Amino acid sequence: MKQYIGLDVSIKETAISIRQDGKRIWRGKCASDPQLLAAVIRKRAPYAWRVVFETGPL
């Protein structure tokens, strides 16, 4: 069971979208802190296969 994670990164906050089998299974936001992002990903997507970043002008 592969899970794919999309991160829309900004300076203060990162939007997170987790998909599995072509369907979104979770969407949320957290502070743009590496430790917080890692904790959310571990909790919500234990079978993460690929992570994609969208940073815009950053």
Backbone as a chain_set.jsonl record, in Angstrom:
{"seq": "MKQYIGLDVSIKETAISIRQDGKRIWRGKCASDPQLLAAVIRKRAPYAWRVVFETGPL", "coords": {"N": [[0.859, -1.166, 0.0], [1.016, 1.882, -1.17], [1.635, 5.241, -0.337], [1.238, 8.629, -1.237], [2.589, 11.851, -0.868], [1.849, 15.256, -0.88], [3.304, 18.376, -0.493], [2.682, 21.669, 0.121], [4.556, 24.238, 0.447], [5.117, 27.035, 2.508], [6.473, 29.949, 4.148], [5.533, 30.136, 6.839], [3.568, 28.123, 7.146], [2.643, 24.797, 6.144], [0.812, 23.076, 3.754], [-0.619, 19.873, 3.622], [-1.172, 16.992, 1.722], [-2.372, 13.755, 1.436], [-2.349, 10.873, -0.497], [-3.755, 7.79, -1.598], [-4.03, 4.959, -3.553], [-5.012, 6.566, -5.636], [-6.854, 8.217, -4.402], [-7.615, 10.911, -2.216], [-6.705, 10.659, 1.099], [-6.219, 12.073, 3.355], [-6.034, 15.468, 4.43], [-4.435, 18.388, 5.509], [-2.908, 20.942, 7.6], [0.183, 22.237, 8.893], [2.666, 23.827, 10.952], [5.556, 25.145, 9.285], [7.854, 23.483, 10.04], [10.534, 21.299, 10.19], [10.611, 19.081, 12.03], [7.962, 18.914, 12.979], [6.59, 18.458, 10.561], [7.678, 15.958, 9.857], [6.689, 14.393, 11.971], [3.905, 14.511, 11.516], [3.763, 13.281, 9.0], [4.753, 10.717, 9.601], [2.735, 9.827, 11.319], [0.297, 10.056, 9.819], [0.84, 8.95, 7.321], [2.156, 6.233, 7.212], [3.085, 4.502, 5.271], [4.475, 5.911, 3.34], [5.535, 6.585, 0.095], [6.387, 8.374, -1.834], [7.294, 11.818, -1.841], [6.226, 15.019, -2.712], [7.107, 18.35, -3.419], [5.774, 21.632, -3.439], [6.729, 24.807, -3.937], [6.384, 27.351, -4.927], [7.245, 30.78, -5.211], [9.326, 30.489, -3.392]], "CA": [[0.0, 0.0, 0.0], [1.86, 3.06, -1.31], [1.001, 6.533, -0.078], [1.943, 9.737, -1.857], [2.4, 13.05, -0.066], [2.102, 16.54, -1.517], [3.535, 19.438, 0.48], [2.67, 23.028, -0.426], [5.375, 24.867, 1.478], [5.303, 28.478, 2.625], [7.387, 30.234, 5.258], [4.937, 29.873, 8.153], [2.666, 26.977, 7.215], [2.71, 23.853, 5.029], [-0.387, 22.282, 3.506], [-0.234, 18.487, 3.378], [-2.206, 16.156, 1.114], [-1.915, 12.368, 1.366], [-3.17, 10.093, -1.418], [-3.527, 6.347, -1.648], [-4.88, 4.362, -4.595], [-5.627, 7.622, -6.42], [-7.838, 8.969, -3.619], [-7.07, 11.65, -1.081], [-7.137, 10.05, 2.348], [-6.093, 13.052, 4.44], [-5.539, 16.791, 4.064], [-4.323, 19.237, 6.687], [-1.829, 21.929, 7.619], [0.956, 22.37, 10.122], [3.736, 24.822, 10.859], [6.66, 24.736, 8.407], [8.966, 23.073, 10.89], [10.872, 19.941, 9.763], [10.243, 18.053, 13.01], [6.502, 18.777, 12.974], [6.207, 17.812, 9.31], [8.047, 14.545, 9.958], [5.767, 13.728, 12.893], [2.61, 14.369, 10.843], [3.901, 12.277, 7.946], [4.853, 9.392, 10.247], [1.436, 9.464, 11.897], [-0.779, 9.979, 8.827], [1.248, 8.206, 6.121], [3.245, 5.33, 7.576], [3.549, 3.789, 4.086], [4.843, 6.941, 2.361], [6.37, 6.089, -0.983], [6.979, 9.517, -2.523], [6.91, 13.135, -1.34], [6.371, 16.045, -3.742], [7.088, 19.69, -2.855], [5.418, 22.796, -4.236], [7.248, 25.919, -3.139], [6.075, 28.648, -5.521], [8.4, 31.657, -5.347], [10.396, 30.197, -2.432]], "C": [[0.909, 1.234, 0.0], [1.048, 4.321, -1.07], [1.889, 7.629, -0.65], [1.587, 11.01, -1.116], [2.745, 14.273, -0.9], [2.233, 17.598, -0.436], [3.568, 20.775, -0.26], [3.295, 23.919, 0.645], [5.339, 26.393, 1.375], [6.161, 28.718, 3.86], [6.793, 29.83, 6.603], [4.194, 28.55, 8.245], [2.825, 26.106, 5.973], [1.402, 23.083, 4.954], [0.062, 20.884, 3.086], [-1.427, 17.746, 2.787], [-1.633, 14.751, 0.971], [-2.897, 11.584, 0.508], [-2.758, 8.637, -1.37], [-4.518, 5.774, -2.651], [-5.653, 5.421, -5.379], [-6.644, 8.47, -5.687], [-7.15, 9.701, -2.481], [-7.615, 11.028, 0.196], [-6.995, 10.998, 3.541], [-5.554, 14.355, 3.886], [-5.517, 17.639, 5.324], [-3.176, 20.212, 6.538], [-1.077, 21.82, 8.931], [2.024, 23.428, 9.895], [4.861, 24.272, 9.985], [7.926, 24.479, 9.221], [9.291, 21.616, 10.529], [10.455, 18.846, 10.741], [8.734, 17.834, 13.064], [6.016, 18.082, 11.71], [6.514, 16.316, 9.355], [7.088, 13.789, 10.861], [4.403, 13.508, 12.238], [2.692, 13.279, 9.778], [3.998, 10.874, 8.54], [3.498, 8.908, 10.758], [0.394, 9.177, 10.817], [-0.444, 9.126, 7.611], [2.406, 7.267, 6.434], [3.809, 4.547, 6.385], [3.92, 4.763, 2.973], [5.833, 6.377, 1.348], [7.097, 7.241, -1.678], [6.424, 10.805, -1.928], [7.212, 14.157, -2.429], [6.221, 17.407, -3.079], [6.594, 20.701, -3.889], [5.813, 24.006, -3.415], [6.888, 27.289, -3.705], [7.314, 29.503, -5.619], [9.517, 31.4, -4.335], [11.515, 29.429, -3.117]], "O": [[1.495, 1.589, 1.023], [-0.082, 4.448, -1.541], [3.116, 7.571, -0.563], [0.426, 11.232, -0.773], [3.793, 14.327, -1.543], [1.374, 17.708, 0.439], [4.386, 20.98, -1.157], [2.644, 24.299, 1.617], [5.507, 26.962, 0.297], [6.533, 27.765, 4.545], [7.49, 29.236, 7.427], [4.185, 27.918, 9.301], [3.106, 26.608, 4.885], [0.939, 22.514, 5.942], [0.998, 20.729, 2.302], [-2.548, 17.855, 3.283], [-0.534, 14.577, 0.444], [-4.107, 11.614, 0.736], [-1.599, 8.294, -1.137], [-5.71, 6.074, -2.595], [-6.808, 5.206, -5.746], [-7.245, 9.361, -6.288], [-6.222, 9.181, -1.861], [-8.826, 10.885, 0.362], [-7.573, 10.763, 4.603], [-4.719, 14.356, 2.982], [-6.461, 17.616, 6.114], [-2.549, 20.298, 5.483], [-1.617, 21.375, 9.944], [2.248, 23.864, 8.766], [5.09, 23.063, 9.955], [8.927, 25.183, 9.09], [8.393, 20.774, 10.562], [9.992, 17.787, 10.317], [8.275, 16.698, 13.182], [5.139, 17.22, 11.769], [5.693, 15.501, 8.934], [6.71, 12.659, 10.551], [3.809, 12.44, 12.387], [1.79, 12.448, 9.667], [3.381, 9.941, 8.025], [3.162, 7.73, 10.642], [-0.313, 8.171, 10.887], [-1.348, 8.629, 6.939], [3.523, 7.487, 5.965], [4.901, 3.986, 6.482], [3.703, 4.475, 1.796], [6.839, 5.769, 1.713], [8.26, 7.115, -2.061], [5.251, 10.884, -1.56], [8.303, 14.169, -2.999], [5.316, 17.607, -2.269], [6.954, 20.63, -5.065], [5.292, 24.213, -2.319], [7.071, 28.297, -3.021], [8.353, 29.016, -6.066], [10.565, 32.041, -4.417], [12.51, 29.087, -2.478]]}, "num_chains": 1, "name": "protein.A"}
